[in-house]
Amino acid sequence: MEEKDFRAFELVQQTTGHPTAIEMIEALQRIVDVYRPSFDKEQSCDPFYNTKALWSRFFKSVIDVHAEIIIPALARRSAQFGHTELNL
C-alpha cells in the first residue's frame, strides 16, 4: 500500500468509525480469493503484506491472515457446498 492509501483509510475510519477490526476481517473473508497466488509473475500488490501492514498501523496488533481470514472463509465456503472437511 502507498502512503496515500493509508491516509484514505485513516480518513474514512476517523470520519465513520468503520471499519472495525471485526468488520475488516468479515470483509476480507468475503473476498478471500485475493490471497490466492497470482498467475501473473508481476503481481502489482501483495495482499498478505498489505493486510499485515494495515492491521499493524490501524488496529495496533498482528493478524495471522491464514488463521483469521483464509481458513474460516474457506471452511464456510466448503460447508455451503455440503463438505464436512476442509483440506488445506
C-alpha positions in Angstrom: 0.0 0.0 0.0 1.1 3.5 -0.7 1.0 6.2 2.0 -1.9 7.9 0.2 -3.9 4.6 0.6 -3.2 4.6 4.4 -4.2 8.2 4.6 -7.5 7.5 2.8 -8.3 4.5 5.1 -7.4 6.6 8.1 -9.7 9.4 7.0 -12.7 7.1 6.4 -12.0 5.3 9.8 -11.8 8.6 11.7 -14.9 10.0 10.0 -17.1 7.0 10.3 -15.5 4.8 12.9 -15.5 2.0 10.4 -14.3 -0.5 9.6 -13.7 -2.1 12.9 -11.3 -5.0 13.1 -14.2 -7.4 13.1 -15.8 -5.7 10.1 -12.5 -5.7 8.3 -12.0 -9.5 8.9 -15.5 -10.2 7.6 -14.9 -8.1 4.5 -11.6 -9.8 3.8 -13.2 -13.2 4.3 -15.8 -12.3 1.7 -13.0 -11.6 -0.9 -10.7 -14.4 0.3 -9.6 -15.2 -3.3 -7.4 -12.1 -3.3 -5.0 -14.1 -1.2 -4.6 -16.8 -3.9 -1.3 -16.9 -5.8 -1.4 -14.8 -9.0 -0.9 -16.4 -12.4 1.0 -13.3 -13.4 4.6 -13.2 -12.2 4.4 -9.4 -11.9 1.7 -9.0 -9.3 1.2 -5.4 -8.6 0.5 -5.8 -4.9 1.0 -8.3 -2.1 -2.3 -8.8 -0.2 -0.6 -10.6 2.7 1.8 -7.7 3.3 -0.9 -5.1 2.8 -3.2 -6.7 5.3 -0.5 -7.1 7.9 0.7 -3.5 7.4 -2.8 -2.1 7.6 -3.5 -4.2 10.7 -0.4 -3.1 12.5 -1.0 0.6 11.7 -4.7 0.9 12.4 -5.6 -1.9 14.8 -2.3 -1.9 16.6 -2.0 -5.6 16.6 -0.7 -8.5 14.5 -3.0 -10.6 12.3 -2.5 -14.2 11.2 -4.0 -13.9 7.7 -4.3 -17.7 7.3 -5.8 -18.4 10.7 -8.2 -15.4 10.9 -9.2 -14.8 7.3 -8.4 -17.7 4.9 -9.1 -20.8 6.9 -12.5 -19.6 8.3 -13.6 -18.2 4.9 -12.7 -21.5 3.1 -14.4 -23.6 5.8 -17.6 -21.5 5.4 -17.4 -21.9 1.7 -16.8 -25.6 2.0 -19.8 -26.0 4.4 -22.0 -24.2 2.0 -21.3 -26.9 -0.6 -22.0 -29.6 1.9 -18.4 -30.7 2.5 -17.6 -31.7 6.1 -13.8 -31.5 5.9 -11.5 -28.8 4.6 -8.3 -29.9 3.1 -5.8 -27.0 3.2 
